Amino acid sequence: MPIFDSDDPDGTFRRVLKLGAIGLFLCGILIALLAWASGLKGKPGTGKKPGKPVPAGR
C-alpha cells in the first residue's frame, strides 16, 4: 500500500491527512499517559526525576 500514488492525487492527499491525524492522536494519548504517570509519582512541575528521594519539607 504505497502512500504516494501518481494516479490518484486526491486519494494521496487524504491518505496523508489521515496518517497525520492518527499520528497526532496517538502522540496526544502518549503525552497524556506520561503526564498522568508523572502526576502519580509526584507533584508535577518539580523537575525531579522519578525514583530519586525528595528531601522533606519541599
Beta strands, then each sheet from edge to edge (+ up, - down):
end
